[in-house]
Amino acid sequence: MIRRRALLSSVILAGCTRRDELPVLSRVPAFTLTDQNGNEFRSAVLEGRPWLASLFFTSCNGPCPRLSAALFRIQEATYQFPRLRIVSFTVDPDNDSPQALAAYGRRYKADPARWTFLTGPMPVITRLSKDGFLSGAIDTERTHSTRVMLVDAAFQLRAAHTLDEQENTAPLLKDIQSLYGNS
């Protein structure tokens, strides 16, 4: 009887405790791409710091402008987390040259010290989308996920958020806060 009560108490307490830890969803593979300045960008630069990832293309007239505007708001809301980086990967590397990426970044007031735009071979970007970000394949129509992925300092995908019609960034900001508190 005492064992049963102890077990029941531990089950009840476990159910009532708050879990701050974000789950590990996948591991993001290492990569080498080209940034908006035309420089080689190795993922090792991101080691030891949490980062956000997004997929986009500069000529998109659909969700990409809303996503980039939301990322700007996240950039502005997270200066208290100086190690946090934002990395946007083009899904149209044939047309998104470093110069096009730099112009796009200026349009969205991206802080170059915190927000990087990358281009490179489509197989590398597709592998990141499928295997690391769990966002599926990118097709020839440049169809891609519009989620923002939160990656921890050890390259583990910890959360993915689709911004709603009101582009509510609060859930993502809460996860950043949670991860930052644990990193």
Backbone as a printed PyTorch tensor [residue, N CA C, xyz], in Angstrom:
tensor([[[  0.8100,  -1.1910,   0.0000],
         [  0.0000,   0.0000,   0.0000],
         [  0.8600,   1.2640,   0.0000]],

        [[  1.9220,   1.2530,   0.8170],
         [  2.8130,   2.4120,   0.8910],
         [  3.5180,   2.5950,  -0.4540]],

        [[  3.9560,   1.4920,  -1.0590],
         [  4.6040,   1.5750,  -2.3720],
         [  3.6540,   2.1490,  -3.4130]],

        [[  2.4180,   1.6890,  -3.3690],
         [  1.4210,   2.1550,  -4.3300],
         [  1.2110,   3.6620,  -4.1840]],

        [[  1.1260,   4.1550,  -2.9260],
         [  0.9540,   5.5990,  -2.6880],
         [  2.1750,   6.3790,  -3.1630]],

        [[  3.3590,   5.8470,  -2.8780],
         [  4.5870,   6.5240,  -3.3140],
         [  4.6470,   6.6000,  -4.8360]],

        [[  4.2900,   5.5120,  -5.4910],
         [  4.2840,   5.4910,  -6.9440],
         [  3.2500,   6.4680,  -7.4890]],

        [[  2.0520,   6.4520,  -6.9140],
         [  0.9970,   7.3550,  -7.3450],
         [  1.4160,   8.8070,  -7.1240]],

        [[  2.0330,   9.1080,  -5.9960],
         [  2.5000,  10.4710,  -5.7190],
         [  3.5400,  10.9180,  -6.7270]],

        [[  4.4760,  10.0400,  -7.0510],
         [  5.5100,  10.4170,  -8.0140],
         [  4.9270,  10.6280,  -9.4090]],

        [[  3.9320,   9.8380,  -9.7850],
         [  3.2780,  10.0200, -11.0850],
         [  2.5310,  11.3490, -11.1110]],

        [[  1.8130,  11.6620, -10.0490],
         [  1.0780,  12.9230,  -9.9850],
         [  2.0420,  14.1010, -10.0210]],

        [[  3.1220,  14.0460,  -9.2250],
         [  4.0920,  15.1370,  -9.2160],
         [  4.7860,  15.2950, -10.5610]],

        [[  5.1030,  14.1840, -11.1960],
         [  5.7460,  14.2670, -12.5100],
         [  4.8160,  14.9250, -13.5100]],

        [[  3.5380,  14.6420, -13.4140],
         [  2.5740,  15.2500, -14.3270],
         [  2.3650,  16.7200, -14.0590]],

        [[  2.6380,  17.1740, -12.8530],
         [  2.4150,  18.5630, -12.4780],
         [  3.6560,  19.4230, -12.6550]],

        [[  4.8160,  18.8290, -12.7710],
         [  6.0180,  19.6290, -12.9060],
         [  6.0970,  20.2210, -14.3040]],

        [[  6.6380,  21.4310, -14.3670],
         [  6.7750,  22.1240, -15.6430],
         [  8.0380,  21.6450, -16.3370]],

        [[  7.9290,  21.3610, -17.6050],
         [  9.0770,  20.8770, -18.3610],
         [  9.5990,  22.0080, -19.2320]],

        [[ 10.7500,  22.5730, -18.8800],
         [ 11.3330,  23.6830, -19.6260],
         [ 12.1620,  23.2100, -20.8080]],

        [[ 12.5270,  21.9760, -20.8020],
         [ 13.4190,  21.4340, -21.8170],
         [ 12.6870,  21.2340, -23.1390]],

        [[ 13.2240,  21.8130, -24.1990],
         [ 12.6690,  21.5910, -25.5410],
         [ 13.1470,  20.2340, -26.0470]],

        [[ 12.3250,  19.5050, -26.7740],
         [ 12.7460,  18.1940, -27.2760],
         [ 13.8080,  18.3360, -28.3710]],

        [[ 14.5980,  17.3010, -28.5390],
         [ 15.5460,  17.2330, -29.6520],
         [ 14.8190,  16.5350, -30.7900]],

        [[ 14.6360,  17.2340, -31.9030],
         [ 13.8750,  16.6980, -33.0320],
         [ 14.7680,  16.0470, -34.0840]],

        [[ 15.9680,  16.5800, -34.2800],
         [ 16.9150,  16.0190, -35.2470],
         [ 18.2720,  16.6660, -35.0230]],

        [[ 19.2270,  16.2260, -35.7830],
         [ 20.5700,  16.8280, -35.7760],
         [ 20.7900,  17.4840, -37.1300]],

        [[ 21.1970,  18.7370, -37.1410],
         [ 21.4400,  19.4660, -38.3820],
         [ 22.8470,  19.1280, -38.8620]],

        [[ 22.9720,  18.6320, -40.1090],
         [ 24.3030,  18.2640, -40.6100],
         [ 25.1740,  19.4970, -40.8830]],

        [[ 26.4720,  19.2920, -40.8330],
         [ 27.4200,  20.3580, -41.1570],
         [ 27.2510,  20.7480, -42.6220]],

        [[ 27.5840,  21.9890, -42.9290],
         [ 27.4430,  22.4620, -44.3060],
         [ 28.4480,  23.5630, -44.5940]],

        [[ 28.7130,  23.7640, -45.8730],
         [ 29.5170,  24.8760, -46.3670],
         [ 28.7530,  25.4910, -47.5270]],

        [[ 28.4520,  26.7790, -47.4150],
         [ 27.7160,  27.5000, -48.4520],
         [ 28.3800,  28.8540, -48.6780]],

        [[ 27.7290,  29.7510, -49.3890],
         [ 28.2560,  31.0800, -49.6830],
         [ 27.3160,  32.1250, -49.0920]],

        [[ 27.8950,  33.1150, -48.4060],
         [ 27.0430,  34.1340, -47.7770],
         [ 26.7640,  35.3050, -48.7170]],

        [[ 26.0050,  36.2720, -48.2210],
         [ 25.5830,  37.4110, -49.0180],
         [ 26.7410,  38.3210, -49.4210]],

        [[ 27.9070,  38.1180, -48.8390],
         [ 29.0940,  38.8880, -49.2180],
         [ 29.9740,  38.1380, -50.2090]],

        [[ 29.5490,  36.9400, -50.5980],
         [ 30.3360,  36.1320, -51.5250],
         [ 31.4050,  35.3120, -50.8340]],

        [[ 31.3940,  35.2790, -49.5150],
         [ 32.3950,  34.5400, -48.7530],
         [ 31.9020,  33.1350, -48.4230]],

        [[ 32.8600,  32.2110, -48.3140],
         [ 32.5190,  30.8620, -47.8730],
         [ 32.0040,  30.9390, -46.4370]],

        [[ 30.9180,  30.2200, -46.1820],
         [ 30.3280,  30.1760, -44.8530],
         [ 30.2770,  28.7270, -44.4150]],

        [[ 31.0440,  28.4040, -43.3950],
         [ 31.0410,  27.0530, -42.8300],
         [ 30.1660,  27.0340, -41.5880]],

        [[ 29.3910,  25.9810, -41.4510],
         [ 28.4920,  25.8700, -40.3030],
         [ 29.2420,  25.9000, -38.9790]],

        [[ 30.5160,  25.5940, -38.9810],
         [ 31.3080,  25.6150, -37.7490],
         [ 31.2600,  26.9910, -37.0870]],

        [[ 31.0180,  28.0440, -37.8630],
         [ 30.8970,  29.4000, -37.3180],
         [ 29.7510,  29.4760, -36.3040]],

        [[ 28.7440,  28.6310, -36.4800],
         [ 27.5620,  28.6400, -35.6220],
         [ 27.7080,  27.7550, -34.3850]],

        [[ 28.7500,  26.9530, -34.3300],
         [ 28.9230,  26.0430, -33.1970],
         [ 29.0160,  26.8420, -31.8980]],

        [[ 28.3290,  26.3400, -30.8880],
         [ 28.3600,  26.9720, -29.5850],
         [ 27.3700,  28.1130, -29.4190]],

        [[ 26.5250,  28.3360, -30.4250],
         [ 25.5180,  29.3950, -30.3040],
         [ 24.1950,  28.9240, -30.8900]],

        [[ 23.0910,  29.2850, -30.2580],
         [ 21.7910,  28.9430, -30.8310],
         [ 21.5270,  29.7840, -32.0830]],

        [[ 20.7170,  29.2350, -32.9810],
         [ 20.4110,  29.9700, -34.2120],
         [ 19.0490,  29.5860, -34.7640]],

        [[ 18.5180,  30.4990, -35.5580],
         [ 17.2580,  30.2840, -36.2530],
         [ 17.5540,  30.0440, -37.7160]],

        [[ 16.8070,  29.1560, -38.3280],
         [ 16.9680,  28.8800, -39.7590],
         [ 15.6380,  29.0980, -40.4560]],

        [[ 15.7260,  29.6010, -41.6850],
         [ 14.5260,  29.7430, -42.5140],
         [ 14.9040,  29.4730, -43.9560]],

        [[ 13.8950,  29.1060, -44.7320],
         [ 14.0480,  28.8750, -46.1680],
         [ 13.2500,  29.9580, -46.8890]],

        [[ 13.7890,  30.4740, -47.9860],
         [ 13.1380,  31.5690, -48.7030],
         [ 13.7400,  31.6620, -50.0990]],

        [[ 13.2390,  32.5800, -50.9140],
         [ 13.9380,  33.0080, -52.1210],
         [ 13.5780,  34.4520, -52.4030]],

        [[ 14.5040,  35.1850, -53.0010],
         [ 14.3740,  36.6410, -53.0920],
         [ 13.2590,  37.1060, -54.0210]],

        [[ 12.8740,  36.3200, -55.0150],
         [ 11.8240,  36.7410, -55.9440],
         [ 10.4400,  36.2490, -55.5390]],

        [[ 10.3300,  35.6740, -54.3520],
         [  9.0600,  35.1410, -53.8560],
         [  8.0610,  36.2660, -53.6410]],

        [[  6.8600,  36.0780, -54.1650],
         [  5.7700,  37.0230, -53.9300],
         [  4.7330,  36.4500, -52.9790]],

        [[  5.0060,  35.2820, -52.4350],
         [  4.0660,  34.6070, -51.5300],
         [  4.4360,  34.8640, -50.0880]],

        [[  4.7240,  33.8090, -49.3270],
         [  4.9400,  33.9540, -47.8800],
         [  6.3280,  34.4750, -47.4860]],

        [[  7.3000,  34.4420, -48.3810],
         [  8.6690,  34.8270, -47.9950],
         [  8.7720,  36.2570, -47.4630]],

        [[  8.1300,  37.2580, -48.0870],
         [  8.2160,  38.6090, -47.5140],
         [  7.6400,  38.6990, -46.0930]],

        [[  6.5400,  38.0040, -45.8390],
         [  5.9730,  38.0170, -44.4760],
         [  6.9220,  37.3250, -43.4990]],

        [[  7.5020,  36.2170, -43.9400],
         [  8.4480,  35.4920, -43.0990],
         [  9.6620,  36.3630, -42.7770]],

        [[ 10.1880,  37.0360, -43.7780],
         [ 11.3630,  37.8900, -43.5570],
         [ 11.0290,  39.0810, -42.6670]],

        [[  9.8440,  39.6480, -42.8260],
         [  9.4230,  40.7450, -41.9470],
         [  9.3060,  40.2450, -40.5040]],

        [[  8.7810,  39.0390, -40.3200],
         [  8.6830,  38.4610, -38.9780],
         [ 10.0760,  38.1990, -38.4030]],

        [[ 11.0080,  37.7320, -39.2370],
         [ 12.3760,  37.5070, -38.7650],
         [ 13.0290,  38.8230, -38.3550]],

        [[ 12.7140,  39.9050, -39.0640],
         [ 13.2220,  41.2150, -38.6450],
         [ 12.7070,  41.5460, -37.2450]],

        [[ 11.4180,  41.3140, -36.9960],
         [ 10.8560,  41.5900, -35.6730],
         [ 11.5240,  40.7140, -34.6070]],

        [[ 11.8200,  39.4670, -34.9570],
         [ 12.5200,  38.5770, -34.0210],
         [ 13.9330,  39.0910, -33.7760]],

        [[ 14.6020,  39.5180, -34.8500],
         [ 15.9360,  40.0980, -34.7000],
         [ 15.8930,  41.2620, -33.7020]],

        [[ 14.9230,  42.1320, -33.8570],
         [ 14.8200,  43.3050, -32.9940],
         [ 14.4530,  42.9310, -31.5600]],

        [[ 13.6940,  41.8650, -31.3980],
         [ 13.2260,  41.4630, -30.0660],
         [ 14.2330,  40.6090, -29.3010]],

        [[ 15.3540,  40.2510, -29.9400],
         [ 16.2830,  39.3130, -29.2930],
         [ 17.6930,  39.8700, -29.1110]],

        [[ 17.8450,  41.1720, -29.0940],
         [ 19.1880,  41.7170, -28.8850],
         [ 19.7450,  41.3780, -27.5060]],

        [[ 18.8760,  41.0120, -26.5610],
         [ 19.3660,  40.6040, -25.2440],
         [ 20.0290,  39.2300, -25.2910]],

        [[ 19.9250,  38.5500, -26.4380],
         [ 20.5780,  37.2560, -26.6490],
         [ 21.6460,  37.4340, -27.7290]],

        [[ 22.7760,  38.0200, -27.3900],
         [ 23.7620,  38.4010, -28.4130],
         [ 24.3600,  37.2430, -29.2060]],

        [[ 24.3210,  36.0320, -28.6730],
         [ 24.8830,  34.8980, -29.4200],
         [ 23.9150,  34.3390, -30.4520]],

        [[ 22.6190,  34.6620, -30.3590],
         [ 21.6200,  34.1340, -31.2890],
         [ 21.8720,  34.6650, -32.6900]],

        [[ 21.8640,  33.7570, -33.6540],
         [ 22.0290,  34.1270, -35.0600],
         [ 20.7860,  33.7110, -35.8420]],

        [[ 20.5610,  34.3950, -36.9400],
         [ 19.4930,  34.0550, -37.8780],
         [ 20.1690,  33.7100, -39.1950]],

        [[ 19.7930,  32.5740, -39.7800],
         [ 20.3920,  32.1290, -41.0290],
         [ 19.2660,  31.7860, -41.9990]],

        [[ 19.2250,  32.4920, -43.1180],
         [ 18.1990,  32.2540, -44.1420],
         [ 18.8540,  31.6100, -45.3550]],

        [[ 18.2960,  30.4770, -45.7750],
         [ 18.8390,  29.6770, -46.8720],
         [ 17.9430,  29.8530, -48.1010]],

        [[ 18.5240,  30.2780, -49.2170],
         [ 17.7190,  30.4040, -50.4230],
         [ 17.4230,  29.0300, -51.0050]],

        [[ 16.2220,  28.8750, -51.5340],
         [ 15.8530,  27.6430, -52.2400],
         [ 15.9080,  27.8660, -53.7530]],

        [[ 16.4830,  28.9970, -54.1590],
         [ 16.6340,  29.3390, -55.5740],
         [ 18.0610,  29.8010, -55.8470]],

        [[ 19.0290,  28.9020, -55.6140],
         [ 20.4250,  29.3180, -55.7560],
         [ 20.8200,  29.6880, -57.1880]],

        [[ 20.0760,  29.2260, -58.1770],
         [ 20.3980,  29.6040, -59.5560],
         [ 20.1820,  31.0930, -59.7960]],

        [[ 19.2640,  31.6980, -59.0880],
         [ 18.9430,  33.1080, -59.2840],
         [ 19.3540,  34.0040, -58.1180]],

        [[ 19.5330,  33.4290, -56.9460],
         [ 19.8650,  34.2300, -55.7720],
         [ 21.3770,  34.2730, -55.5570]],

        [[ 22.0080,  35.2000, -56.2650],
         [ 23.4480,  35.4230, -56.1440],
         [ 23.7370,  36.0920, -54.8010]],

        [[ 24.9910,  36.1160, -54.3850],
         [ 25.3170,  36.8520, -53.1650],
         [ 24.8390,  38.3140, -53.2240]],

        [[ 24.9440,  38.9410, -54.3850],
         [ 24.4940,  40.3270, -54.5190],
         [ 22.9810,  40.4380, -54.2950]],

        [[ 22.2220,  39.4980, -54.8450],
         [ 20.7640,  39.5010, -54.6450],
         [ 20.4290,  39.2660, -53.1730]],

        [[ 21.1740,  38.3860, -52.5230],
         [ 20.9450,  38.1330, -51.1010],
         [ 21.2670,  39.3750, -50.2610]],

        [[ 22.3570,  40.0600, -50.6030],
         [ 22.7290,  41.2760, -49.8600],
         [ 21.6490,  42.3520, -50.0100]],

        [[ 21.1330,  42.5190, -51.2240],
         [ 20.0660,  43.5090, -51.4510],
         [ 18.8120,  43.1280, -50.6690]],

        [[ 18.4940,  41.8500, -50.6480],
         [ 17.3330,  41.3580, -49.9030],
         [ 17.5120,  41.6430, -48.4140]],

        [[ 18.6880,  41.3700, -47.9030],
         [ 18.9780,  41.6330, -46.4940],
         [ 18.8260,  43.1010, -46.1490]],

        [[ 19.2850,  43.9790, -47.0250],
         [ 19.1280,  45.4180, -46.7850],
         [ 17.6430,  45.8000, -46.7800]],

        [[ 16.8670,  45.2020, -47.6830],
         [ 15.4350,  45.4990, -47.7610],
         [ 14.7390,  45.1760, -46.4380]],

        [[ 15.1840,  44.1000, -45.7740],
         [ 14.5540,  43.6870, -44.5160],
         [ 15.3420,  44.1380, -43.2850]],

        [[ 16.2690,  45.0750, -43.4780],
         [ 17.0400,  45.6660, -42.3760],
         [ 17.7380,  44.6090, -41.5270]],

        [[ 18.2650,  43.6030, -42.1890],
         [ 18.9850,  42.5350, -41.4920],
         [ 20.2930,  43.0830, -40.9320]],

        [[ 20.5360,  42.8280, -39.6650],
         [ 21.7900,  43.1990, -39.0250],
         [ 22.8290,  42.1790, -39.4800]],

        [[ 23.8190,  42.5930, -40.2910],
         [ 24.7760,  41.6140, -40.8340],
         [ 25.5970,  40.8920, -39.7680]],

        [[ 25.6560,  41.4360, -38.5730],
         [ 26.3730,  40.7590, -37.4850],
         [ 25.5450,  39.6180, -36.9040]],

        [[ 24.2330,  39.5940, -37.1850],
         [ 23.3500,  38.5980, -36.5890],
         [ 22.5800,  37.7650, -37.5980]],

        [[ 22.3490,  38.2940, -38.8160],
         [ 21.4760,  37.6310, -39.7930],
         [ 22.2660,  37.4110, -41.0700]],

        [[ 22.3980,  36.1640, -41.4540],
         [ 23.1710,  35.7720, -42.6290],
         [ 22.2520,  35.1340, -43.6600]],

        [[ 22.5020,  35.4350, -44.9290],
         [ 21.7580,  34.8540, -46.0510],
         [ 22.7240,  33.9720, -46.8290]],

        [[ 22.2890,  32.7330, -47.1170],
         [ 23.1870,  31.7610, -47.7370],
         [ 22.6290,  31.2140, -49.0440]],

        [[ 23.5520,  30.9360, -49.9500],
         [ 23.2470,  30.2770, -51.2110],
         [ 24.2980,  29.1990, -51.4290]],

        [[ 24.0240,  28.3160, -52.3750],
         [ 24.9810,  27.2560, -52.6620],
         [ 24.3170,  26.1360, -53.4290]],

        [[ 24.9930,  25.0040, -53.5290],
         [ 24.4590,  23.8840, -54.3020],
         [ 23.1120,  23.3970, -53.7510]],

        [[ 22.1760,  23.2030, -54.6480],
         [ 20.8380,  22.7710, -54.2470],
         [ 20.8450,  21.4560, -53.4620]],

        [[ 21.6910,  20.4790, -53.7910],
         [ 21.7000,  19.2520, -52.9830],
         [ 22.0390,  19.5000, -51.5030]],

        [[ 22.8980,  20.4700, -51.2240],
         [ 23.2470,  20.7830, -49.8330],
         [ 22.0400,  21.3940, -49.1320]],

        [[ 21.3740,  22.3320, -49.7900],
         [ 20.2080,  22.9930, -49.1910],
         [ 19.0700,  21.9920, -49.0040]],

        [[ 18.8600,  21.1230, -49.9730],
         [ 17.8070,  20.1010, -49.8590],
         [ 18.1070,  19.1450, -48.7110]],

        [[ 19.3640,  18.7510, -48.5650],
         [ 19.7410,  17.8510, -47.4600],
         [ 19.4790,  18.5190, -46.1110]],

        [[ 19.8080,  19.8030, -45.9970],
         [ 19.5240,  20.5200, -44.7570],
         [ 18.0230,  20.5640, -44.4950]],

        [[ 17.2460,  20.8730, -45.5350],
         [ 15.7910,  20.9610, -45.3850],
         [ 15.1950,  19.6270, -44.9490]],

        [[ 15.5960,  18.5550, -45.6190],
         [ 15.0200,  17.2340, -45.3330],
         [ 15.5520,  16.6220, -44.0510]],

        [[ 16.8570,  16.5410, -43.9330],
         [ 17.4690,  15.7790, -42.8500],
         [ 17.6510,  16.5820, -41.5610]],

        [[ 18.0010,  17.8450, -41.6890],
         [ 18.2630,  18.6500, -40.5010],
         [ 17.0480,  19.3740, -39.9770]],

        [[ 16.3220,  20.0580, -40.8800],
         [ 15.1830,  20.8790, -40.4640],
         [ 13.8590,  20.1230, -40.5090]],

        [[ 13.8840,  18.8810, -41.0220],
         [ 12.6770,  18.0490, -41.1260],
         [ 11.5540,  18.7870, -41.8540]],

        [[ 11.9420,  19.5460, -42.8850],
         [ 10.9910,  20.3810, -43.6200],
         [ 10.6600,  19.8540, -45.0040]],

        [[ 11.1020,  18.6630, -45.3120],
         [ 10.7720,  18.0600, -46.5940],
         [ 11.6650,  18.5320, -47.7220]],

        [[ 11.4130,  17.9330, -48.8730],
         [ 12.1960,  18.2440, -50.0680],
         [ 11.7650,  19.5900, -50.6430]],

        [[ 12.6570,  20.1830, -51.3770],
         [ 12.3710,  21.4180, -52.0950],
         [ 12.2040,  21.0230, -53.5520]],

        [[ 11.0570,  21.3420, -54.1290],
         [ 10.8090,  20.9010, -55.5040],
         [ 11.2760,  21.9390, -56.5210]],

        [[ 11.1110,  21.6240, -57.7860],
         [ 11.5810,  22.5060, -58.8630],
         [ 10.7910,  23.8060, -58.9430]],

        [[  9.6560,  23.8660, -58.2600],
         [  8.8570,  25.0970, -58.2180],
         [  9.2590,  25.9690, -57.0290]],

        [[ 10.3120,  25.6020, -56.3460],
         [ 10.8210,  26.3090, -55.1740],
         [  9.8380,  26.2640, -54.0080]],

        [[  9.0030,  25.2350, -54.0040],
         [  8.0990,  25.0490, -52.8740],
         [  8.9430,  24.6320, -51.6700]],

        [[  8.7070,  25.2930, -50.5590],
         [  9.5150,  25.0430, -49.3760],
         [  8.7060,  25.3230, -48.1250]],

        [[  9.2270,  24.8940, -47.0240],
         [  8.6040,  25.1330, -45.7310],
         [  8.6870,  26.6180, -45.3890]],

        [[  7.6830,  27.1050, -44.6880],
         [  7.7160,  28.4850, -44.2060],
         [  7.8900,  28.5260, -42.6880]],

        [[  8.3750,  27.4430, -42.1440],
         [  8.6290,  27.3990, -40.7010],
         [  9.9590,  28.0700, -40.3770]],

        [[ 10.0610,  28.5380, -39.1630],
         [ 11.3310,  29.0270, -38.6240],
         [ 11.8010,  27.9630, -37.6540]],

        [[ 13.0030,  27.4730, -37.8720],
         [ 13.5480,  26.3900, -37.0630],
         [ 14.5240,  26.9450, -36.0210]],

        [[ 14.4040,  26.4590, -34.7990],
         [ 15.2960,  26.8450, -33.7100],
         [ 16.3010,  25.7180, -33.5040]],

        [[ 17.5700,  26.0570, -33.6690],
         [ 18.6590,  25.0800, -33.5620],
         [ 19.5180,  25.4790, -32.3680]],

        [[ 19.8750,  24.4980, -31.5500],
         [ 20.6730,  24.8230, -30.3640],
         [ 22.1660,  24.8750, -30.6910]],

        [[ 22.9630,  25.1670, -29.6800],
         [ 24.4040,  25.3360, -29.8410],
         [ 25.1130,  24.0590, -30.2740]],

        [[ 24.4560,  22.9110, -30.1130],
         [ 25.0330,  21.6160, -30.4990],
         [ 24.4490,  21.1080, -31.8190]],

        [[ 23.8130,  22.0000, -32.5900],
         [ 23.2570,  21.6700, -33.9080],
         [ 22.0870,  20.6890, -33.8450]],

        [[ 21.3360,  20.7690, -32.7780],
         [ 20.1390,  19.9480, -32.6410],
         [ 18.9200,  20.8290, -32.9010]],

        [[ 18.0350,  20.3610, -33.7780],
         [ 16.7780,  21.0630, -34.0250],
         [ 15.9130,  20.9010, -32.7920]],

        [[ 15.4770,  22.0160, -32.2070],
         [ 14.7260,  21.9610, -30.9640],
         [ 13.2780,  22.3880, -31.1080]],

        [[ 12.9680,  23.1890, -32.1330],
         [ 11.5870,  23.6370, -32.3440],
         [ 11.4570,  24.1400, -33.7730]],

        [[ 10.2340,  24.1130, -34.2780],
         [  9.9260,  24.6650, -35.5990],
         [  8.5660,  25.3360, -35.5080]],

        [[  8.5110,  26.5750, -35.9180],
         [  7.2810,  27.3580, -35.7990],
         [  6.8440,  27.8880, -37.1520]],

        [[  5.5830,  27.6660, -37.4630],
         [  4.9650,  28.3220, -38.6040],
         [  4.3010,  29.5660, -38.0580]],

        [[  4.6250,  30.6990, -38.6310],
         [  4.0170,  31.9300, -38.1560],
         [  2.5950,  31.9950, -38.6890]],

        [[  1.6610,  32.3230, -37.8110],
         [  0.2630,  32.3530, -38.2190],
         [ -0.0510,  33.6120, -39.0250]],

        [[ -1.2950,  33.7590, -39.4230],
         [ -1.7090,  34.8860, -40.2600],
         [ -1.3540,  36.2310, -39.6270]],

        [[ -1.3730,  36.3020, -38.3110],
         [ -1.0110,  37.5430, -37.6350],
         [  0.4990,  37.6120, -37.4010]],

        [[  1.2070,  36.6250, -37.9350],
         [  2.6580,  36.5520, -37.7980],
         [  3.0660,  36.6440, -36.3280]],

        [[  2.3580,  35.8850, -35.5100],
         [  2.5940,  35.8570, -34.0840],
         [  3.9490,  35.2220, -33.7920]],

        [[  4.8670,  36.0110, -33.3030],
         [  6.2080,  35.5140, -33.0050],
         [  6.3650,  35.0880, -31.5450]],

        [[  5.3390,  35.2990, -30.7270],
         [  5.4460,  35.0230, -29.2880],
         [  5.8510,  33.5820, -28.9730]],

        [[  5.2570,  32.5450, -29.5980],
         [  5.6770,  31.1810, -29.2610],
         [  7.1530,  30.9150, -29.5890]],

        [[  7.6230,  31.4430, -30.7050],
         [  9.0310,  31.2700, -31.0580],
         [  9.9220,  32.0120, -30.0670]],

        [[  9.5460,  33.2280, -29.7170],
         [ 10.3390,  33.9900, -28.7480],
         [ 10.3900,  33.2820, -27.3980]],

        [[  9.2970,  32.6460, -27.0060],
         [  9.2690,  31.8850, -25.7560],
         [ 10.2420,  30.7040, -25.8260]],

        [[ 10.2770,  30.0060, -26.9590],
         [ 11.2110,  28.8830, -27.1050],
         [ 12.6630,  29.3610, -27.1320]],

        [[ 12.9110,  30.5140, -27.7470],
         [ 14.2720,  31.0810, -27.7370],
         [ 14.6750,  31.3560, -26.2920]],

        [[ 13.7930,  31.9770, -25.5390],
         [ 14.0520,  32.2750, -24.1280],
         [ 14.3420,  30.9830, -23.3560]],

        [[ 13.5330,  29.9580, -23.5890],
         [ 13.7100,  28.6820, -22.9070],
         [ 15.0560,  28.0610, -23.2650]],

        [[ 15.3860,  28.0440, -24.5390],
         [ 16.6500,  27.4560, -24.9790],
         [ 17.8230,  28.2710, -24.4640]],

        [[ 17.7090,  29.5680, -24.5320],
         [ 18.8050,  30.4230, -24.0850],
         [ 19.0800,  30.2510, -22.6020]],

        [[ 18.0150,  30.0280, -21.8510],
         [ 18.1800,  29.8070, -20.4230],
         [ 18.8900,  28.5020, -20.1190]],

        [[ 18.8320,  27.5670, -21.0920],
         [ 19.4510,  26.2550, -20.8960],
         [ 20.7650,  26.0900, -21.6390]],

        [[ 21.2240,  27.1510, -22.3260],
         [ 22.4670,  26.9770, -23.1060],
         [ 23.6190,  27.7550, -22.5070]]])
